[in-house]
Amino acid sequence: MPDVLVLVDHDGERVNTSTYELLAAARRLGDPGAVVVGTPGTAARLTESLARHGATSVHAAESAEAAEFLLTPAVDALELAVREVAPVAVLVSATTDGREVAARLAARLDAGLLIDAVELDSSGVVTQIVFGGSYTVRSQVTRGIPVISVRPGAFEPEEHPADPVQRTLALPAVDPAASARITARRDTPAGDRPGLTEATVVVSGGRGVGGAEGFEVVEELADALGGAVGAARAAVDAGYYPHQYQVGQTGKTVSPQLYIALGISGAIQHLAGMQTSKTIVAVNKDPEAPILDLADYSVVGDLFAVAPQLTQEVTAR
Ligand code: FAD
């Protein structure tokens, strides 16, 4: 079987679910090789989980500065791995960083890039969501090794035990003048909540929430369901909720089992970030709100009356 390289998303200790999804997707094309970029010892800590989800090789790209710089170490590592194993494709999660890594890698390899993939078939044809979610198209790369960014949530993680070969990639020193150094990280989920792109349930609030204090009802429902909190841009721009929780074209892409939109109108730019969610529930007091056309279940009503009742009902079970 040919190799398919997968960039591993992790926090140094734990592999993100999106990587298990990539490994499941990669198996449709060949043998998944996991590229781990991190400080020394990271690949050893993650290998067992990667092996359980089907990685047939683990490529460790480790250096003391790997976690200090944005994107460059990941692009360098993937480029090295591509030159070493000549894979049939490279898969990266379509997160904010992943999208940029994929684009830079494709440019370096002078290869075709396919973004926002939601389906892959063994012939190399990829189904993508394009134009902010307005269309679904089927595409194939005709130049070089395809670099594909895959939407989180599009594939189910699968347990598929393997016994991975260990490989080491010698990362070049990062040129600090040409790379962005990470000075602080703020994207940590509040309390025990799952991360936004990892969560199986996302409860989001929009301008209809009316203020920062209004987000309490959003958080309470999210907590009752064990979910993450998201926000529409109008709520973020108005300062109701921090930007790292924004869902949409210029925020995060989510694809949970359940997405609940509270006081969100359903602008195309918001839908671009959540419309592949498996089940969508919307609460809006305007019966004409576009989100109601997309939702599987809608409640036309005041979110401050409906959401607390939902929370109470879920908590009582
Ligand atoms: P509104 O459109 O103001 O909707 C508020 C809704 O709340 C209304 O439907 C109203 O009926 C309802 N409501 C009010 N009070 C209540 C109540 N008490 N109970 C129930 N319902 C109530 N937007 C994003 O979300 N994410 C993005 O990433 C994004 N990127 C963008 C990129 C570009 C280039 C541009 C131009 C725009 C982008 N936008 C994005 C903005 C987008 O166009 C919308 O302006 C935004 O999504 C609207 O947010 P909203 O639904 O919270 O607000």
Boltz pocket constraint, residues with backbone or C-beta under 6 A from the ligand:
constraints:
  - pocket:
      binder: B
      contacts: [[A, 205], [A, 206], [A, 207], [A, 208], [A, 209], [A, 231], [A, 232], [A, 233], [A, 234], [A, 235], [A, 246], [A, 247], [A, 248], [A, 249], [A, 250], [A, 251], [A, 252], [A, 262], [A, 263], [A, 264], [A, 265], [A, 266], [A, 267], [A, 268], [A, 269], [A, 270], [A, 273], [A, 283], [A, 284], [A, 285], [A, 286], [A, 289], [A, 301], [A, 302], [A, 303], [A, 304]]
      max_distance: 6.0
